[in-house]
Structures are given as C-alpha cells and as structure tokens.
Amino acid sequence: MCPLVLLRWGGCCSRLLLPPPPPPGLWSARGGGGGVRWRRGLFSGSPSAASHWSKVVSEAEKIVGYPTSFMSLRCLLSDELSNIAMQVRKLVGTKHPLLNTARGLVYDSRNNLQMRGLVVLLISKAAGPSNTAELSFQHDMVSGIYSSQRSLAEITELIHTAFLVHRGIVNIGELKSCDGLLKDMQFGNKIAVLSGDFLLANACTSLAQLQNTKVVELISSAIGDLVQGIYYDSSNLSAENCLTHDIGISTWKEQIFLSHSALLAKSCQAAMELAKHDAEIQDMAFQYGKNMSLSHKLHSDLQPFIKGKSSDSVAFSLNSAPVVLHQEFLGREAWIKQIREAQSKENLMDFTKLQEAIKAGKGVTSAIDLCHYHGNRALEALECFPPSEARSALENMVYAVTRFS
C-alpha cells in the first residue's frame, strides 16, 4: 500500500499518494484510480540518479530519431555564429562567465541543456496525429513526428540557449579587482549580447515560418515569461550571501515557472496545436511540461543537501526550494538569526554551518515531497496519451528527476 502523505502548500491541504521505492532497475509510473503502480521502463540496473538521467535521455533520443544535441546544427554552423565563436576565443584566459556558458554548451555532461527539445519531440510522438488531421498532413510525419514539431523543438532549444548566453552578462558596476580586467569584461558583455541576440533572432524567424498564429503567441508569451523570470532571479542575486527576501514557497513556484517552466510547458502545448489536437490534449501537454520542469528544478536545488557526506559542503543558493521551505517553517526572525550565526566577521557565509542547520529542519524533506508531488502531477497528465515507447520515455524522465538515491 502506498504511504499517504499530507502536504500543505499555500495554505491548503492536499492528499498525495507517493509511490513506494521501485525494485532495482528503472520503472515508470502508471496512474489511474487514485493509485500509482510501477512497471518496467526502458532499461534495467540500479545506477545512481545522475546515471539514471543520462540513460533515460540516451534511450529517449533513439525513440525520436536523432540526438537532440544536433537539432540546432544548421544555426550553430552558420557563418555569422562562426565569426562570433572566433571573437569568443579572445576571452580565453579571462574570467568572463561567457566562457563557462560556452564550455557548458559543448560539454553537457549532465544532459540537461537539450532536455526541453527532447521533451517536445517525445510528447509530439506520444500524442501522434489528431483524429481531425488530414491524410495529406500525416504524410509529413517522420518517426511519428511532424516536421513542424521538429522545428518547434529546435526553436525551443535556440531560445533557451540564447537566454543562457544573455545570463552571462556581467554587471560592470559591481566588478571587483579580482574579477579581471575591465576591458575584458566589457568585451565579453558585447559578445554575450551579440551572440544571444543572434540565436534569439534565428528562433523568431523560424517561429514565423511555422505560420501558426497561436503557436507564435504561445512561444512569444514564453519569451516574455523568461524575461520576467530572469528579472526576479537578478533581483535576488544581491541577496545570495546575505539576508534573502521573505518569500513563501507559492511565490517561489510562481517565479520558477516564469524562469524555468514556462518555455517547456508552452512549447509542449504548441506542439499539440501544430498537430491539431483539441484543447484538452493541449492542456495536458502544458501540465506535463510545467510539472516536469518544476520537478527538475527541485531535484537540482536539493543536490547540495542530499548527495555525498555532510562534510562535502558546497555553496548553494539561499533562494533555492529547500532554503525557502526551511525559512517558511522556521519563521523569519529565527532564519535571520541562523544567517547571522553563519556569517563571519568579514561578512562571508559559512555554508557548511548553514547547510547543517537546514538539514536539521523540515525544508529538505518538504522539498523532496514537493518534487514527488509535481512528478505525480506530470504522470497524471500523461494518462490522456495512448501507451507507447515515447510515453514510457516521458514517464521515465519524471522518475529520473524524482529519484534521490
């Protein structure tokens, strides 16, 4: 029997059936009837959570026809971007964050960067053609996915990459002498703006070529959400090593939806629109993208608190989900006291001491429960799609980001 957990988010209670730990090997959840049962997924074995995710992505890429890391190859190999790459080489040896962004795009060891495009392709294949789709329209499908849906997946990845590059822009006014030469930072900012704008312009051009007004509206609103979300993120950066804003988990979820979930959720919905599916299917695709990305973000936020030994302390964001929940349970005054106690005379944060205090509270376990909650919501959204390899891959992706052992 599944253990029943009572959760309280935003002042209201909800009953959540959390699935028991599955047997060795990767299993995917099947909901329905108020319970969740597990069935064997794409591969067996009992690797770590990170290894699970890599294998899920690898198997999923085979289902959709080709690795999503090559989706934007036409854009990335263009003459314009080649010129930008030559300029980026001039930053080698400097401390500009654009170098780390470029390195992450090339060496994506965690298979996180291409996740959005992969999900769009998988959910497109899982849904298949609509009942109202014309026969001539179905001839445009390759491996069960329309060419317009593949273009949408590329657009989604281009937009995400463009915003990653733009996030590498340095605030010149807050530079310190240890950050490097001013002229290097200014040059790096120019390249970050130019390359990010180039990727975004290519995405918008491809978006217009889809010739679907609703899809253009959805993706345009997602871009607006990203801008607003990044604004919230930037406003919180100044509080990273001092007192944080007094926000609850409801506000945190709203902000994370804008900066992390909106693009994937609306891209999934747009993929259903391109296949001419009805509003109910579109909403279920939206819900999967939204809850899947929230679980992914919660899983990422929890890593500093659950992996390795307690002595392996690393710096973490004071605006991450476990910290926000810890603050919510503890109370503002007690949280301020804990931060003061963890700060040295030089106003430097002792993250080891603060990490232990947060682990001793309820924030970490509550964040894990919240991750499971959104994972279950994502699995429920998939129930409207017929059983298939693509749907199993989507289920296994949810399981991979709700696994903490």
TORKOLNU-369515 format. One record per residue (C-alpha): residue number from 1; x, y, z. Coordinates in Angstrom, 2 decimals. Example, Ala and Ser with C-alpha at 12.3 -4.5 7.8 and 13.67 -1.06 7.14 Angstrom:
<node resi="1" px="12.30" py="-4.50" pz="7.80"/>
<node resi="2" px="13.67" py="-1.06" pz="7.14"/>
END
This chain:
<node resi="1" px="0.00" py="0.00" pz="0.00"/>
<node resi="2" px="1.36" py="3.43" pz="-0.89"/>
<node resi="3" px="2.22" py="5.66" pz="2.07"/>
<node resi="4" px="-0.20" py="8.56" pz="2.28"/>
<node resi="5" px="1.39" py="11.96" pz="2.78"/>
<node resi="6" px="-0.46" py="15.09" pz="3.83"/>
<node resi="7" px="1.03" py="18.18" pz="2.22"/>
<node resi="8" px="0.25" py="21.82" pz="2.89"/>
<node resi="9" px="1.18" py="24.32" pz="0.15"/>
<node resi="10" px="-0.06" py="27.88" pz="0.02"/>
<node resi="11" px="-2.39" py="27.44" pz="2.96"/>
<node resi="12" px="-4.37" py="24.48" pz="1.60"/>
<node resi="13" px="-4.03" py="20.75" pz="2.21"/>
<node resi="14" px="-3.86" py="18.13" pz="-0.49"/>
<node resi="15" px="-3.64" py="14.35" pz="-0.16"/>
<node resi="16" px="-0.84" py="12.84" pz="-2.16"/>
<node resi="17" px="-0.14" py="9.20" pz="-2.88"/>
<node resi="18" px="3.60" py="8.86" pz="-3.10"/>
<node resi="19" px="4.74" py="5.68" pz="-4.84"/>
<node resi="20" px="6.90" py="3.25" pz="-2.88"/>
<node resi="21" px="10.51" py="2.80" pz="-3.95"/>
<node resi="22" px="10.57" py="0.65" pz="-7.08"/>
<node resi="23" px="12.55" py="-2.59" pz="-7.33"/>
<node resi="24" px="16.04" py="-2.49" pz="-8.90"/>
<node resi="25" px="16.02" py="-1.11" pz="-12.43"/>
<node resi="26" px="14.21" py="1.81" pz="-13.99"/>
<node resi="27" px="10.45" py="1.70" pz="-13.67"/>
<node resi="28" px="7.80" py="4.09" pz="-14.87"/>
<node resi="29" px="4.62" py="5.03" pz="-13.03"/>
<node resi="30" px="1.13" py="4.38" pz="-14.28"/>
<node resi="31" px="-1.58" py="6.32" pz="-12.54"/>
<node resi="32" px="-5.31" py="5.91" pz="-12.54"/>
<node resi="33" px="-7.93" py="5.02" pz="-9.98"/>
<node resi="34" px="-6.32" py="7.08" pz="-7.23"/>
<node resi="35" px="-3.18" py="4.96" pz="-7.00"/>
<node resi="36" px="0.15" py="4.67" pz="-8.71"/>
<node resi="37" px="1.71" py="1.41" pz="-9.80"/>
<node resi="38" px="5.15" py="0.90" pz="-11.22"/>
<node resi="39" px="6.02" py="-1.04" pz="-14.38"/>
<node resi="40" px="9.36" py="-1.78" pz="-16.04"/>
<node resi="41" px="10.62" py="1.08" pz="-18.17"/>
<node resi="42" px="13.36" py="1.43" pz="-20.74"/>
<node resi="43" px="16.33" py="-0.23" pz="-19.08"/>
<node resi="44" px="17.32" py="-2.27" pz="-16.06"/>
<node resi="45" px="20.03" py="-1.99" pz="-13.46"/>
<node resi="46" px="20.36" py="0.19" pz="-10.38"/>
<node resi="47" px="22.67" py="3.10" pz="-11.21"/>
<node resi="48" px="22.85" py="6.46" pz="-9.47"/>
<node resi="49" px="20.31" py="9.22" pz="-10.05"/>
<node resi="50" px="22.68" py="11.06" pz="-12.41"/>
<node resi="51" px="23.35" py="7.87" pz="-14.34"/>
<node resi="52" px="19.60" py="7.21" pz="-14.49"/>
<node resi="53" px="19.03" py="10.59" pz="-16.10"/>
<node resi="54" px="21.79" py="10.12" pz="-18.68"/>
<node resi="55" px="20.47" py="6.71" pz="-19.68"/>
<node resi="56" px="16.89" py="7.99" pz="-19.89"/>
<node resi="57" px="18.00" py="10.79" pz="-22.21"/>
<node resi="58" px="20.09" py="8.43" pz="-24.32"/>
<node resi="59" px="17.21" py="5.96" pz="-24.78"/>
<node resi="60" px="14.72" py="8.75" pz="-25.44"/>
<node resi="61" px="16.90" py="10.22" pz="-28.20"/>
<node resi="62" px="16.75" py="6.89" pz="-30.02"/>
<node resi="63" px="12.96" py="6.99" pz="-29.92"/>
<node resi="64" px="12.64" py="10.42" pz="-31.54"/>
<node resi="65" px="15.06" py="9.65" pz="-34.36"/>
<node resi="66" px="18.30" py="11.52" pz="-33.63"/>
<node resi="67" px="20.21" py="13.12" pz="-30.74"/>
<node resi="68" px="18.68" py="16.47" pz="-29.85"/>
<node resi="69" px="22.17" py="17.90" pz="-29.35"/>
<node resi="70" px="22.34" py="18.19" pz="-33.17"/>
<node resi="71" px="18.97" py="19.94" pz="-33.53"/>
<node resi="72" px="20.39" py="23.42" pz="-33.85"/>
<node resi="73" px="23.34" py="22.40" pz="-36.02"/>
<node resi="74" px="22.13" py="24.44" pz="-39.01"/>
<node resi="75" px="22.22" py="27.58" pz="-36.89"/>
<node resi="76" px="25.41" py="26.79" pz="-34.96"/>
<node resi="77" px="27.42" py="26.13" pz="-38.14"/>
<node resi="78" px="26.36" py="29.34" pz="-39.87"/>
<node resi="79" px="28.96" py="31.90" pz="-40.95"/>
<node resi="80" px="27.59" py="34.53" pz="-38.57"/>
<node resi="81" px="27.97" py="32.38" pz="-35.47"/>
<node resi="82" px="31.37" py="31.16" pz="-36.63"/>
<node resi="83" px="32.53" py="34.77" pz="-36.58"/>
<node resi="84" px="31.15" py="35.18" pz="-33.06"/>
<node resi="85" px="32.95" py="31.99" pz="-31.96"/>
<node resi="86" px="36.22" py="33.48" pz="-33.22"/>
<node resi="87" px="35.61" py="36.51" pz="-31.02"/>
<node resi="88" px="34.76" py="34.34" pz="-28.01"/>
<node resi="89" px="38.21" py="32.73" pz="-28.33"/>
<node resi="90" px="39.69" py="36.11" pz="-27.43"/>
<node resi="91" px="38.14" py="35.70" pz="-23.96"/>
<node resi="92" px="40.26" py="32.63" pz="-23.20"/>
<node resi="93" px="42.35" py="33.42" pz="-20.14"/>
<node resi="94" px="39.87" py="35.96" pz="-18.78"/>
<node resi="95" px="37.30" py="35.43" pz="-16.04"/>
<node resi="96" px="34.22" py="36.35" pz="-18.06"/>
<node resi="97" px="31.31" py="33.94" pz="-17.35"/>
<node resi="98" px="30.51" py="33.64" pz="-21.09"/>
<node resi="99" px="33.42" py="31.18" pz="-21.30"/>
<node resi="100" px="31.77" py="28.87" pz="-18.77"/>
<node resi="101" px="28.49" py="29.12" pz="-20.68"/>
<node resi="102" px="30.20" py="28.18" pz="-23.94"/>
<node resi="103" px="32.04" py="25.32" pz="-22.24"/>
<node resi="104" px="28.77" py="24.04" pz="-20.81"/>
<node resi="105" px="27.10" py="24.10" pz="-24.22"/>
<node resi="106" px="29.88" py="21.96" pz="-25.69"/>
<node resi="107" px="30.46" py="19.61" pz="-22.76"/>
<node resi="108" px="26.94" py="18.97" pz="-21.41"/>
<node resi="109" px="27.89" py="16.05" pz="-19.16"/>
<node resi="110" px="24.57" py="16.05" pz="-17.30"/>
<node resi="111" px="22.39" py="16.05" pz="-20.45"/>
<node resi="112" px="20.35" py="18.97" pz="-19.10"/>
<node resi="113" px="20.69" py="21.58" pz="-21.84"/>
<node resi="114" px="18.86" py="19.68" pz="-24.58"/>
<node resi="115" px="16.11" py="18.38" pz="-22.28"/>
<node resi="116" px="13.47" py="20.84" pz="-23.49"/>
<node resi="117" px="13.71" py="19.97" pz="-27.17"/>
<node resi="118" px="13.74" py="16.27" pz="-26.35"/>
<node resi="119" px="10.55" py="16.54" pz="-24.29"/>
<node resi="120" px="8.81" py="18.44" pz="-27.12"/>
<node resi="121" px="9.74" py="15.68" pz="-29.59"/>
<node resi="122" px="8.70" py="12.90" pz="-27.21"/>
<node resi="123" px="5.32" py="14.39" pz="-26.36"/>
<node resi="124" px="4.72" py="15.05" pz="-30.07"/>
<node resi="125" px="5.33" py="11.37" pz="-30.81"/>
<node resi="126" px="3.32" py="10.21" pz="-27.80"/>
<node resi="127" px="0.29" py="12.20" pz="-28.92"/>
<node resi="128" px="0.58" py="11.27" pz="-32.59"/>
<node resi="129" px="-1.73" py="12.75" pz="-35.24"/>
<node resi="130" px="-5.13" py="14.07" pz="-34.18"/>
<node resi="131" px="-8.38" py="12.49" pz="-35.35"/>
<node resi="132" px="-9.13" py="15.60" pz="-37.41"/>
<node resi="133" px="-5.76" py="15.69" pz="-39.18"/>
<node resi="134" px="-5.95" py="15.40" pz="-42.96"/>
<node resi="135" px="-4.31" py="12.38" pz="-44.64"/>
<node resi="136" px="-2.02" py="14.61" pz="-46.69"/>
<node resi="137" px="-0.93" py="16.33" pz="-43.48"/>
<node resi="138" px="0.07" py="12.97" pz="-41.94"/>
<node resi="139" px="2.42" py="12.26" pz="-44.86"/>
<node resi="140" px="4.65" py="14.99" pz="-43.41"/>
<node resi="141" px="5.49" py="12.78" pz="-40.39"/>
<node resi="142" px="8.94" py="11.22" pz="-39.85"/>
<node resi="143" px="9.27" py="8.72" pz="-36.99"/>
<node resi="144" px="5.82" py="9.76" pz="-35.83"/>
<node resi="145" px="6.70" py="13.47" pz="-35.56"/>
<node resi="146" px="5.68" py="16.30" pz="-37.91"/>
<node resi="147" px="8.44" py="18.40" pz="-39.42"/>
<node resi="148" px="6.83" py="21.49" pz="-37.88"/>
<node resi="149" px="7.10" py="19.88" pz="-34.44"/>
<node resi="150" px="10.80" py="19.17" pz="-35.02"/>
<node resi="151" px="11.25" py="22.80" pz="-35.99"/>
<node resi="152" px="9.45" py="23.82" pz="-32.80"/>
<node resi="153" px="11.86" py="21.67" pz="-30.75"/>
<node resi="154" px="14.80" py="23.46" pz="-32.39"/>
<node resi="155" px="13.18" py="26.83" pz="-31.71"/>
<node resi="156" px="12.72" py="25.92" pz="-28.05"/>
<node resi="157" px="16.39" py="24.97" pz="-27.73"/>
<node resi="158" px="17.55" py="28.13" pz="-29.51"/>
<node resi="159" px="15.51" py="30.34" pz="-27.16"/>
<node resi="160" px="16.81" py="28.51" pz="-24.09"/>
<node resi="161" px="20.41" py="28.76" pz="-25.30"/>
<node resi="162" px="20.01" py="32.45" pz="-26.15"/>
<node resi="163" px="18.88" py="33.22" pz="-22.61"/>
<node resi="164" px="21.72" py="31.14" pz="-21.15"/>
<node resi="165" px="24.17" py="33.27" pz="-23.13"/>
<node resi="166" px="22.47" py="36.51" pz="-22.07"/>
<node resi="167" px="22.68" py="35.44" pz="-18.42"/>
<node resi="168" px="26.47" py="35.54" pz="-18.80"/>
<node resi="169" px="26.43" py="39.33" pz="-18.99"/>
<node resi="170" px="28.42" py="40.88" pz="-16.14"/>
<node resi="171" px="27.24" py="43.87" pz="-14.13"/>
<node resi="172" px="30.18" py="46.22" pz="-14.70"/>
<node resi="173" px="29.16" py="48.38" pz="-11.75"/>
<node resi="174" px="29.65" py="45.52" pz="-9.27"/>
<node resi="175" px="33.06" py="44.34" pz="-10.54"/>
<node resi="176" px="35.91" py="43.85" pz="-8.08"/>
<node resi="177" px="39.63" py="43.94" pz="-8.79"/>
<node resi="178" px="39.81" py="40.13" pz="-8.50"/>
<node resi="179" px="37.23" py="39.68" pz="-11.28"/>
<node resi="180" px="39.64" py="40.58" pz="-14.05"/>
<node resi="181" px="40.39" py="43.49" pz="-16.35"/>
<node resi="182" px="37.55" py="45.91" pz="-17.08"/>
<node resi="183" px="38.18" py="45.86" pz="-20.83"/>
<node resi="184" px="37.87" py="42.03" pz="-20.88"/>
<node resi="185" px="34.55" py="42.18" pz="-19.07"/>
<node resi="186" px="33.22" py="44.88" pz="-21.41"/>
<node resi="187" px="34.30" py="42.92" pz="-24.49"/>
<node resi="188" px="32.74" py="39.73" pz="-23.11"/>
<node resi="189" px="29.46" py="41.55" pz="-22.48"/>
<node resi="190" px="29.34" py="42.76" pz="-26.07"/>
<node resi="191" px="29.88" py="39.22" pz="-27.38"/>
<node resi="192" px="27.24" py="37.81" pz="-24.99"/>
<node resi="193" px="24.66" py="40.35" pz="-26.15"/>
<node resi="194" px="25.50" py="39.85" pz="-29.83"/>
<node resi="195" px="25.50" py="36.03" pz="-29.79"/>
<node resi="196" px="22.38" py="35.79" pz="-27.62"/>
<node resi="197" px="20.50" py="38.20" pz="-29.88"/>
<node resi="198" px="21.63" py="36.24" pz="-32.94"/>
<node resi="199" px="20.23" py="32.98" pz="-31.56"/>
<node resi="200" px="17.01" py="34.65" pz="-30.49"/>
<node resi="201" px="16.56" py="36.29" pz="-33.90"/>
<node resi="202" px="17.02" py="32.92" pz="-35.61"/>
<node resi="203" px="14.44" py="31.39" pz="-33.30"/>
<node resi="204" px="11.92" py="34.13" pz="-34.05"/>
<node resi="205" px="12.48" py="33.80" pz="-37.79"/>
<node resi="206" px="11.88" py="30.04" pz="-37.63"/>
<node resi="207" px="8.85" py="30.63" pz="-35.43"/>
<node resi="208" px="7.28" py="32.90" pz="-38.04"/>
<node resi="209" px="7.91" py="30.26" pz="-40.73"/>
<node resi="210" px="5.62" py="27.84" pz="-38.88"/>
<node resi="211" px="2.75" py="30.11" pz="-39.99"/>
<node resi="212" px="0.58" py="29.34" pz="-36.96"/>
<node resi="213" px="-0.69" py="32.37" pz="-35.08"/>
<node resi="214" px="-1.49" py="30.51" pz="-31.85"/>
<node resi="215" px="1.96" py="28.90" pz="-31.74"/>
<node resi="216" px="3.61" py="32.28" pz="-32.30"/>
<node resi="217" px="1.51" py="33.71" pz="-29.47"/>
<node resi="218" px="2.40" py="30.85" pz="-27.10"/>
<node resi="219" px="6.15" py="30.98" pz="-27.69"/>
<node resi="220" px="6.21" py="34.78" pz="-27.66"/>
<node resi="221" px="4.50" py="34.76" pz="-24.26"/>
<node resi="222" px="7.05" py="32.19" pz="-23.06"/>
<node resi="223" px="9.86" py="34.56" pz="-24.07"/>
<node resi="224" px="8.14" py="37.29" pz="-22.08"/>
<node resi="225" px="7.86" py="34.95" pz="-19.09"/>
<node resi="226" px="11.59" py="34.17" pz="-19.34"/>
<node resi="227" px="12.49" py="37.85" pz="-19.29"/>
<node resi="228" px="10.30" py="38.43" pz="-16.24"/>
<node resi="229" px="11.71" py="35.35" pz="-14.50"/>
<node resi="230" px="15.30" py="36.41" pz="-15.14"/>
<node resi="231" px="14.44" py="39.84" pz="-13.70"/>
<node resi="232" px="13.30" py="38.14" pz="-10.48"/>
<node resi="233" px="16.46" py="35.99" pz="-10.45"/>
<node resi="234" px="18.68" py="39.02" pz="-10.94"/>
<node resi="235" px="16.94" py="40.95" pz="-8.18"/>
<node resi="236" px="17.67" py="38.04" pz="-5.82"/>
<node resi="237" px="21.37" py="37.79" pz="-6.71"/>
<node resi="238" px="22.26" py="40.70" pz="-4.45"/>
<node resi="239" px="20.82" py="38.69" pz="-1.56"/>
<node resi="240" px="22.72" py="35.49" pz="-2.28"/>
<node resi="241" px="25.23" py="35.90" pz="0.53"/>
<node resi="242" px="23.19" py="37.97" pz="2.95"/>
<node resi="243" px="19.57" py="38.26" pz="4.03"/>
<node resi="244" px="17.15" py="36.78" pz="1.50"/>
<node resi="245" px="13.74" py="38.09" pz="0.55"/>
<node resi="246" px="10.88" py="36.85" pz="2.70"/>
<node resi="247" px="9.12" py="34.76" pz="0.05"/>
<node resi="248" px="6.99" py="31.65" pz="0.58"/>
<node resi="249" px="7.02" py="28.50" pz="-1.50"/>
<node resi="250" px="3.99" py="29.71" pz="-3.50"/>
<node resi="251" px="5.90" py="32.81" pz="-4.63"/>
<node resi="252" px="8.96" py="30.66" pz="-5.34"/>
<node resi="253" px="6.91" py="28.38" pz="-7.59"/>
<node resi="254" px="5.47" py="31.37" pz="-9.47"/>
<node resi="255" px="8.96" py="32.75" pz="-10.10"/>
<node resi="256" px="10.39" py="29.36" pz="-11.11"/>
<node resi="257" px="7.52" py="28.82" pz="-13.52"/>
<node resi="258" px="8.47" py="32.02" pz="-15.31"/>
<node resi="259" px="12.22" py="31.37" pz="-15.45"/>
<node resi="260" px="12.29" py="27.57" pz="-15.87"/>
<node resi="261" px="8.89" py="26.05" pz="-16.66"/>
<node resi="262" px="7.03" py="28.43" pz="-18.99"/>
<node resi="263" px="9.14" py="27.72" pz="-22.09"/>
<node resi="264" px="8.82" py="23.93" pz="-21.83"/>
<node resi="265" px="5.14" py="23.98" pz="-20.85"/>
<node resi="266" px="4.10" py="26.30" pz="-23.66"/>
<node resi="267" px="6.31" py="24.51" pz="-26.18"/>
<node resi="268" px="4.56" py="21.21" pz="-25.33"/>
<node resi="269" px="1.21" py="22.91" pz="-25.77"/>
<node resi="270" px="2.33" py="24.45" pz="-29.07"/>
<node resi="271" px="3.42" py="21.00" pz="-30.33"/>
<node resi="272" px="-0.13" py="19.75" pz="-29.78"/>
<node resi="273" px="-1.51" py="22.79" pz="-31.60"/>
<node resi="274" px="0.70" py="22.04" pz="-34.61"/>
<node resi="275" px="-0.78" py="18.52" pz="-34.74"/>
<node resi="276" px="-4.30" py="20.00" pz="-34.49"/>
<node resi="277" px="-5.13" py="18.36" pz="-31.16"/>
<node resi="278" px="-8.06" py="19.68" pz="-29.11"/>
<node resi="279" px="-7.84" py="22.00" pz="-26.10"/>
<node resi="280" px="-7.92" py="19.15" pz="-23.55"/>
<node resi="281" px="-4.85" py="17.41" pz="-25.03"/>
<node resi="282" px="-3.08" py="20.75" pz="-25.30"/>
<node resi="283" px="-3.74" py="21.45" pz="-21.61"/>
<node resi="284" px="-2.44" py="18.02" pz="-20.57"/>
<node resi="285" px="0.75" py="18.62" pz="-22.58"/>
<node resi="286" px="1.11" py="22.01" pz="-20.87"/>
<node resi="287" px="0.64" py="20.42" pz="-17.43"/>
<node resi="288" px="3.27" py="17.77" pz="-18.16"/>
<node resi="289" px="5.83" py="20.36" pz="-19.27"/>
<node resi="290" px="5.10" py="22.58" pz="-16.29"/>
<node resi="291" px="5.24" py="19.89" pz="-13.60"/>
<node resi="292" px="8.14" py="18.02" pz="-15.18"/>
<node resi="293" px="10.31" py="21.15" pz="-15.22"/>
<node resi="294" px="9.32" py="22.07" pz="-11.65"/>
<node resi="295" px="10.39" py="18.58" pz="-10.50"/>
<node resi="296" px="13.63" py="19.00" pz="-12.46"/>
<node resi="297" px="14.35" py="22.32" pz="-10.74"/>
<node resi="298" px="13.50" py="20.94" pz="-7.28"/>
<node resi="299" px="15.79" py="17.97" pz="-7.92"/>
<node resi="300" px="18.60" py="20.34" pz="-8.87"/>
<node resi="301" px="18.05" py="22.54" pz="-5.80"/>
<node resi="302" px="18.15" py="19.52" pz="-3.49"/>
<node resi="303" px="21.51" py="18.17" pz="-4.67"/>
<node resi="304" px="23.73" py="20.15" pz="-2.23"/>
<node resi="305" px="21.68" py="18.77" pz="0.68"/>
<node resi="306" px="21.36" py="15.09" pz="-0.18"/>
<node resi="307" px="24.42" py="13.93" pz="-2.13"/>
<node resi="308" px="27.67" py="12.85" pz="-0.54"/>
<node resi="309" px="28.60" py="13.19" pz="3.10"/>
<node resi="310" px="27.79" py="16.18" pz="5.24"/>
<node resi="311" px="31.46" py="17.17" pz="5.11"/>
<node resi="312" px="31.19" py="17.61" pz="1.33"/>
<node resi="313" px="29.58" py="21.02" pz="1.69"/>
<node resi="314" px="29.21" py="23.24" pz="-1.36"/>
<node resi="315" px="27.87" py="26.74" pz="-1.82"/>
<node resi="316" px="24.14" py="26.79" pz="-2.57"/>
<node resi="317" px="21.56" py="29.41" pz="-3.41"/>
<node resi="318" px="19.75" py="30.96" pz="-0.48"/>
<node resi="319" px="16.75" py="31.24" pz="-2.78"/>
<node resi="320" px="16.59" py="27.50" pz="-3.56"/>
<node resi="321" px="13.50" py="25.48" pz="-2.65"/>
<node resi="322" px="14.87" py="23.70" pz="0.47"/>
<node resi="323" px="16.05" py="27.02" pz="1.89"/>
<node resi="324" px="12.75" py="28.78" pz="1.13"/>
<node resi="325" px="10.79" py="25.95" pz="2.77"/>
<node resi="326" px="13.19" py="25.91" pz="5.74"/>
<node resi="327" px="12.66" py="29.63" pz="6.21"/>
<node resi="328" px="8.89" py="29.18" pz="5.92"/>
<node resi="329" px="8.83" py="26.50" pz="8.64"/>
<node resi="330" px="11.34" py="28.25" pz="10.88"/>
<node resi="331" px="9.96" py="31.78" pz="10.76"/>
<node resi="332" px="11.60" py="34.97" pz="9.55"/>
<node resi="333" px="13.25" py="36.03" pz="12.82"/>
<node resi="334" px="14.77" py="32.62" pz="13.54"/>
<node resi="335" px="16.01" py="32.41" pz="9.93"/>
<node resi="336" px="17.71" py="35.81" pz="10.19"/>
<node resi="337" px="19.40" py="34.62" pz="13.41"/>
<node resi="338" px="20.71" py="31.47" pz="11.66"/>
<node resi="339" px="22.15" py="33.52" pz="8.81"/>
<node resi="340" px="23.86" py="35.92" pz="11.25"/>
<node resi="341" px="25.38" py="32.98" pz="13.11"/>
<node resi="342" px="26.71" py="31.51" pz="9.85"/>
<node resi="343" px="28.38" py="34.77" pz="8.80"/>
<node resi="344" px="31.95" py="35.58" pz="9.74"/>
<node resi="345" px="33.23" py="38.98" pz="10.79"/>
<node resi="346" px="34.21" py="39.63" pz="7.17"/>
<node resi="347" px="30.53" py="39.04" pz="6.23"/>
<node resi="348" px="31.46" py="35.77" pz="4.48"/>
<node resi="349" px="28.95" py="32.94" pz="4.64"/>
<node resi="350" px="29.87" py="29.64" pz="6.27"/>
<node resi="351" px="27.81" py="27.38" pz="4.01"/>
<node resi="352" px="28.81" py="24.24" pz="5.92"/>
<node resi="353" px="27.28" py="25.55" pz="9.14"/>
<node resi="354" px="24.18" py="26.85" pz="7.37"/>
<node resi="355" px="23.79" py="23.58" pz="5.45"/>
<node resi="356" px="23.75" py="21.59" pz="8.68"/>
<node resi="357" px="21.11" py="23.89" pz="10.15"/>
<node resi="358" px="18.88" py="23.49" pz="7.09"/>
<node resi="359" px="19.33" py="19.69" pz="7.07"/>
<node resi="360" px="18.22" py="19.60" pz="10.71"/>
<node resi="361" px="14.94" py="21.30" pz="9.79"/>
<node resi="362" px="11.99" py="20.27" pz="7.64"/>
<node resi="363" px="12.95" py="22.14" pz="4.46"/>
<node resi="364" px="14.82" py="19.31" pz="2.72"/>
<node resi="365" px="12.21" py="16.60" pz="3.32"/>
<node resi="366" px="9.43" py="19.00" pz="2.33"/>
<node resi="367" px="11.24" py="19.87" pz="-0.91"/>
<node resi="368" px="11.54" py="16.15" pz="-1.70"/>
<node resi="369" px="7.80" py="15.71" pz="-1.07"/>
<node resi="370" px="7.08" py="18.69" pz="-3.32"/>
<node resi="371" px="9.28" py="17.19" pz="-6.04"/>
<node resi="372" px="7.30" py="13.92" pz="-5.81"/>
<node resi="373" px="4.05" py="15.88" pz="-5.88"/>
<node resi="374" px="4.87" py="17.62" pz="-9.15"/>
<node resi="375" px="6.24" py="14.38" pz="-10.54"/>
<node resi="376" px="2.91" py="12.69" pz="-9.87"/>
<node resi="377" px="1.07" py="15.60" pz="-11.49"/>
<node resi="378" px="3.22" py="15.18" pz="-14.60"/>
<node resi="379" px="2.47" py="11.44" pz="-14.71"/>
<node resi="380" px="-1.25" py="12.12" pz="-14.37"/>
<node resi="381" px="-1.11" py="14.44" pz="-17.38"/>
<node resi="382" px="0.35" py="11.61" pz="-19.50"/>
<node resi="383" px="-2.69" py="9.38" pz="-18.88"/>
<node resi="384" px="-4.52" py="11.03" pz="-21.78"/>
<node resi="385" px="-1.93" py="9.67" pz="-24.24"/>
<node resi="386" px="-2.03" py="6.08" pz="-25.53"/>
<node resi="387" px="0.67" py="3.65" pz="-24.26"/>
<node resi="388" px="3.82" py="3.88" pz="-26.37"/>
<node resi="389" px="7.62" py="3.99" pz="-26.19"/>
<node resi="390" px="7.51" py="7.79" pz="-26.26"/>
<node resi="391" px="5.08" py="7.94" pz="-23.36"/>
<node resi="392" px="7.22" py="5.46" pz="-21.37"/>
<node resi="393" px="10.26" py="7.66" pz="-22.03"/>
<node resi="394" px="8.39" py="10.70" pz="-20.71"/>
<node resi="395" px="7.37" py="8.73" pz="-17.62"/>
<node resi="396" px="10.94" py="7.58" pz="-17.06"/>
<node resi="397" px="12.20" py="11.16" pz="-17.30"/>
<node resi="398" px="9.84" py="12.07" pz="-14.45"/>
<node resi="399" px="11.05" py="9.14" pz="-12.39"/>
<node resi="400" px="14.69" py="10.09" pz="-13.01"/>
<node resi="401" px="14.18" py="13.59" pz="-11.57"/>
<node resi="402" px="12.24" py="12.32" pz="-8.54"/>
<node resi="403" px="14.90" py="9.78" pz="-7.56"/>
<node resi="404" px="17.20" py="10.74" pz="-4.67"/>
<node resi="405" px="19.26" py="7.60" pz="-4.07"/>
END
